[in-house]
Amino acid sequence: VLQKLVTQLTWSKGASFVAWELRGDAADLARHRFGCRIFCRLIEFHAAKEGTEDLVEEVLQEAEDLCCHSFGHHVAQAILEHGSQKHRDAVAATIDRNPLGFAKNQNASYLVERVLTSCSDYYQESLLFELSSSLVDLALSRYGCYVARAVVEHPKTDRKLEMAKLTAVRQELNKTKHGQYLMADVGLSLLKGSRRLK
């Protein structure tokens, strides 16, 4: 019902009520199984409204935990996709403080991929520099392998150099399913395209 209020009503006719009532509980809401959905809808439909911005500011006080949380990372992703530039940069800056750690985390790895494709050049280049130097480590990691693919396929990457790194560990990659899918995705194998493994 609350999601419907947020998506179907204008800000002044009901959606603002939801945002104002959630003040003070934003961090808990963003990490709640169902609450994160309400938070995401507020960001998608009313990101520029003062009430939503206040909630985002509140939850970004715990940005690192949000990015790694099984439900909270959906809110961080909504901020990256629909939030203000200031809030997108806040999430990107959090990721940029520990790119390898976030890239190997089951939930945060999605966010690293998102920063690499949709954030400012500054954050994209900073992440590429850090992640490229750890490409093999990423490729051998269950969740980092998806970020490794994003690094290899990024338009600002020296693809030939990155592919050489992966080719050097081809046998090790072939020992795991995620490694096999990575090789297929970047053209080092005969396997057909991959799906992200949960």
Contacts in CASP RR format, 6 or more apart in sequence:
PFRMAT RR
TARGET T0000
AUTHOR 0000-0000-0000
METHOD contacts of the structure
MODEL  1
VLQKLVTQLTWSKGASFVAWELRGDAADLARHRFGCRIFCRLIEFHAAKE
GTEDLVEEVLQEAEDLCCHSFGHHVAQAILEHGSQKHRDAVAATIDRNPL
GFAKNQNASYLVERVLTSCSDYYQESLLFELSSSLVDLALSRYGCYVARA
VVEHPKTDRKLEMAKLTAVRQELNKTKHGQYLMADVGLSLLKGSRRLK
2 18 0 8 1.000
2 38 0 8 1.000
3 37 0 8 1.000
3 38 0 8 1.000
3 41 0 8 1.000
5 14 0 8 1.000
5 15 0 8 1.000
5 17 0 8 1.000
5 18 0 8 1.000
6 15 0 8 1.000
6 18 0 8 1.000
6 38 0 8 1.000
6 41 0 8 1.000
6 42 0 8 1.000
6 45 0 8 1.000
6 46 0 8 1.000
7 41 0 8 1.000
7 44 0 8 1.000
7 45 0 8 1.000
9 15 0 8 1.000
11 46 0 8 1.000
11 49 0 8 1.000
15 42 0 8 1.000
15 45 0 8 1.000
15 46 0 8 1.000
15 49 0 8 1.000
16 46 0 8 1.000
16 49 0 8 1.000
16 51 0 8 1.000
18 38 0 8 1.000
18 42 0 8 1.000
19 42 0 8 1.000
19 46 0 8 1.000
19 49 0 8 1.000
19 51 0 8 1.000
19 52 0 8 1.000
19 54 0 8 1.000
19 55 0 8 1.000
20 51 0 8 1.000
22 29 0 8 1.000
22 38 0 8 1.000
22 39 0 8 1.000
22 55 0 8 1.000
23 51 0 8 1.000
23 54 0 8 1.000
23 55 0 8 1.000
23 58 0 8 1.000
24 58 0 8 1.000
26 39 0 8 1.000
26 55 0 8 1.000
26 56 0 8 1.000
26 58 0 8 1.000
26 59 0 8 1.000
27 58 0 8 1.000
27 59 0 8 1.000
27 61 0 8 1.000
27 62 0 8 1.000
27 66 0 8 1.000
29 35 0 8 1.000
29 36 0 8 1.000
29 38 0 8 1.000
29 39 0 8 1.000
29 59 0 8 1.000
30 36 0 8 1.000
30 39 0 8 1.000
30 59 0 8 1.000
30 66 0 8 1.000
30 69 0 8 1.000
30 71 0 8 1.000
30 72 0 8 1.000
30 75 0 8 1.000
31 65 0 8 1.000
31 66 0 8 1.000
31 69 0 8 1.000
31 71 0 8 1.000
31 72 0 8 1.000
32 71 0 8 1.000
33 71 0 8 1.000
35 71 0 8 1.000
36 71 0 8 1.000
36 72 0 8 1.000
36 74 0 8 1.000
36 75 0 8 1.000
37 74 0 8 1.000
39 55 0 8 1.000
39 59 0 8 1.000
39 75 0 8 1.000
39 78 0 8 1.000
40 74 0 8 1.000
40 75 0 8 1.000
40 78 0 8 1.000
42 52 0 8 1.000
42 55 0 8 1.000
43 52 0 8 1.000
43 56 0 8 1.000
43 75 0 8 1.000
43 78 0 8 1.000
43 79 0 8 1.000
43 82 0 8 1.000
43 83 0 8 1.000
44 78 0 8 1.000
44 81 0 8 1.000
44 82 0 8 1.000
46 52 0 8 1.000
47 53 0 8 1.000
47 56 0 8 1.000
47 82 0 8 1.000
47 83 0 8 1.000
47 84 0 8 1.000
48 84 0 8 1.000
53 84 0 8 1.000
53 87 0 8 1.000
56 79 0 8 1.000
56 83 0 8 1.000
56 84 0 8 1.000
56 87 0 8 1.000
57 87 0 8 1.000
59 66 0 8 1.000
59 75 0 8 1.000
60 66 0 8 1.000
60 79 0 8 1.000
60 87 0 8 1.000
60 90 0 8 1.000
60 91 0 8 1.000
63 76 0 8 1.000
63 90 0 8 1.000
63 91 0 8 1.000
63 94 0 8 1.000
64 94 0 8 1.000
64 97 0 8 1.000
66 72 0 8 1.000
66 73 0 8 1.000
66 75 0 8 1.000
66 76 0 8 1.000
67 73 0 8 1.000
67 76 0 8 1.000
67 91 0 8 1.000
67 94 0 8 1.000
67 95 0 8 1.000
67 102 0 8 1.000
67 105 0 8 1.000
67 107 0 8 1.000
67 108 0 8 1.000
67 111 0 8 1.000
68 102 0 8 1.000
68 105 0 8 1.000
68 107 0 8 1.000
68 108 0 8 1.000
69 107 0 8 1.000
70 106 0 8 1.000
70 107 0 8 1.000
72 107 0 8 1.000
73 107 0 8 1.000
73 108 0 8 1.000
73 110 0 8 1.000
73 111 0 8 1.000
76 91 0 8 1.000
76 111 0 8 1.000
77 110 0 8 1.000
77 111 0 8 1.000
77 114 0 8 1.000
79 87 0 8 1.000
79 88 0 8 1.000
79 90 0 8 1.000
79 91 0 8 1.000
80 88 0 8 1.000
80 91 0 8 1.000
80 92 0 8 1.000
80 111 0 8 1.000
80 114 0 8 1.000
80 115 0 8 1.000
80 118 0 8 1.000
80 119 0 8 1.000
81 114 0 8 1.000
81 118 0 8 1.000
88 119 0 8 1.000
89 119 0 8 1.000
89 120 0 8 1.000
89 123 0 8 1.000
91 111 0 8 1.000
91 115 0 8 1.000
92 115 0 8 1.000
92 119 0 8 1.000
92 120 0 8 1.000
92 123 0 8 1.000
93 123 0 8 1.000
95 102 0 8 1.000
95 108 0 8 1.000
95 111 0 8 1.000
95 112 0 8 1.000
95 115 0 8 1.000
95 123 0 8 1.000
95 127 0 8 1.000
96 115 0 8 1.000
96 123 0 8 1.000
96 126 0 8 1.000
96 127 0 8 1.000
96 130 0 8 1.000
99 112 0 8 1.000
99 126 0 8 1.000
99 127 0 8 1.000
99 130 0 8 1.000
99 131 0 8 1.000
100 130 0 8 1.000
100 131 0 8 1.000
100 134 0 8 1.000
100 137 0 8 1.000
100 138 0 8 1.000
101 108 0 8 1.000
102 108 0 8 1.000
102 109 0 8 1.000
102 111 0 8 1.000
102 112 0 8 1.000
103 109 0 8 1.000
103 112 0 8 1.000
103 131 0 8 1.000
103 138 0 8 1.000
103 141 0 8 1.000
103 143 0 8 1.000
103 144 0 8 1.000
103 147 0 8 1.000
104 137 0 8 1.000
104 138 0 8 1.000
104 141 0 8 1.000
104 143 0 8 1.000
104 144 0 8 1.000
104 147 0 8 1.000
105 143 0 8 1.000
106 142 0 8 1.000
106 143 0 8 1.000
109 143 0 8 1.000
109 144 0 8 1.000
109 146 0 8 1.000
109 147 0 8 1.000
112 127 0 8 1.000
112 131 0 8 1.000
112 147 0 8 1.000
112 150 0 8 1.000
113 146 0 8 1.000
113 147 0 8 1.000
113 150 0 8 1.000
115 123 0 8 1.000
115 124 0 8 1.000
115 127 0 8 1.000
116 124 0 8 1.000
116 127 0 8 1.000
116 128 0 8 1.000
116 147 0 8 1.000
116 150 0 8 1.000
116 151 0 8 1.000
116 154 0 8 1.000
117 124 0 8 1.000
117 150 0 8 1.000
117 154 0 8 1.000
124 154 0 8 1.000
124 156 0 8 1.000
125 156 0 8 1.000
128 151 0 8 1.000
128 154 0 8 1.000
128 156 0 8 1.000
128 157 0 8 1.000
131 138 0 8 1.000
131 147 0 8 1.000
131 148 0 8 1.000
131 151 0 8 1.000
132 151 0 8 1.000
132 157 0 8 1.000
132 162 0 8 1.000
135 148 0 8 1.000
135 151 0 8 1.000
135 152 0 8 1.000
135 162 0 8 1.000
135 165 0 8 1.000
135 166 0 8 1.000
136 165 0 8 1.000
136 166 0 8 1.000
136 168 0 8 1.000
136 169 0 8 1.000
138 144 0 8 1.000
138 145 0 8 1.000
138 147 0 8 1.000
138 148 0 8 1.000
138 151 0 8 1.000
139 145 0 8 1.000
139 148 0 8 1.000
139 165 0 8 1.000
139 166 0 8 1.000
139 169 0 8 1.000
139 173 0 8 1.000
139 179 0 8 1.000
139 182 0 8 1.000
140 169 0 8 1.000
140 172 0 8 1.000
140 173 0 8 1.000
140 176 0 8 1.000
140 179 0 8 1.000
142 176 0 8 1.000
142 178 0 8 1.000
142 197 0 8 1.000
145 178 0 8 1.000
145 179 0 8 1.000
145 181 0 8 1.000
145 182 0 8 1.000
146 182 0 8 1.000
146 196 0 8 1.000
148 166 0 8 1.000
148 182 0 8 1.000
149 182 0 8 1.000
149 185 0 8 1.000
149 186 0 8 1.000
151 157 0 8 1.000
151 162 0 8 1.000
152 159 0 8 1.000
152 162 0 8 1.000
152 163 0 8 1.000
152 166 0 8 1.000
152 186 0 8 1.000
153 159 0 8 1.000
153 186 0 8 1.000
163 186 0 8 1.000
163 188 0 8 1.000
166 173 0 8 1.000
166 182 0 8 1.000
166 183 0 8 1.000
166 186 0 8 1.000
166 188 0 8 1.000
167 188 0 8 1.000
170 183 0 8 1.000
170 188 0 8 1.000
173 179 0 8 1.000
173 180 0 8 1.000
173 182 0 8 1.000
173 183 0 8 1.000
173 188 0 8 1.000
174 180 0 8 1.000
174 183 0 8 1.000
174 189 0 8 1.000
177 197 0 8 1.000
178 197 0 8 1.000
180 189 0 8 1.000
180 191 0 8 1.000
181 191 0 8 1.000
181 193 0 8 1.000
181 194 0 8 1.000
181 195 0 8 1.000
181 197 0 8 1.000
182 194 0 8 1.000
183 189 0 8 1.000
183 191 0 8 1.000
184 190 0 8 1.000
184 191 0 8 1.000
184 192 0 8 1.000
184 193 0 8 1.000
184 194 0 8 1.000
185 193 0 8 1.000
185 194 0 8 1.000
END
